[in-house]
Amino acid sequence: MAEEVVGEILWTDSAKTSFSKIIEYLQTKWTEKEVGKFVNQTVDLLSNLKRYPEMCRPSTKRKNVRIGIINKHTHIVYHYQPRKKQIVVLLFWHPKRNPAKFKY
């Protein structure tokens, strides 16, 4: 098993808000099973990022920002800070939203 490279994962307020909105949407439109599946997919990806922080594609607009796919409906945007051994989750994003509003 690979050793963890990242010591901590922090969430910005935008990340917390966008994650909460996704959970709220799933709770109103889907079942608890789907909510749990989404949470598990997110936890699994974050766990993998601790070992392989550069596994997701780099942003074309910002240095050290990467975009990972949680599922076909949700992407995670994060900033990898190798010197601090830290990942900062910036945002959860639906790829079909207006791309002009996507600043990463």
Residue pairs with C-beta under 8 A, 6 or more apart in sequence:
2 51
2 52
3 51
4 50
4 51
5 50
5 51
5 52
5 53
5 85
6 49
6 50
6 51
6 53
6 80
6 85
6 86
6 87
7 84
7 85
7 86
8 85
8 86
8 87
9 46
9 49
9 50
9 86
9 87
9 88
9 89
10 86
10 87
10 88
10 89
11 19
11 88
11 89
12 88
12 89
12 90
12 91
14 90
14 91
15 89
15 90
15 91
15 92
18 91
18 92
18 93
19 42
19 92
22 38
22 74
22 92
23 35
23 38
23 39
26 34
26 35
26 38
27 35
38 70
38 71
38 74
41 70
41 71
42 70
42 76
45 68
45 70
45 76
46 87
46 89
48 55
49 55
49 56
49 68
49 78
49 87
50 87
53 66
53 80
53 82
53 87
54 66
54 80
55 68
56 66
56 67
56 68
56 69
56 76
56 78
57 66
57 67
57 68
58 65
58 66
58 67
59 65
59 66
59 67
59 77
59 104
61 103
61 104
62 79
62 104
64 79
64 80
64 81
64 82
65 77
65 78
65 79
65 80
65 90
65 104
66 77
66 78
66 79
66 80
67 75
67 76
67 77
67 93
67 104
68 75
68 76
68 78
69 75
69 76
70 76
70 92
72 95
73 94
73 95
74 92
74 93
74 94
75 92
75 93
75 94
75 95
76 89
76 91
76 92
76 93
77 89
77 90
77 91
77 92
77 93
77 104
78 87
78 88
78 89
78 90
79 87
79 88
79 90
80 86
80 87
81 87
81 88
90 104
91 104
93 102
93 104
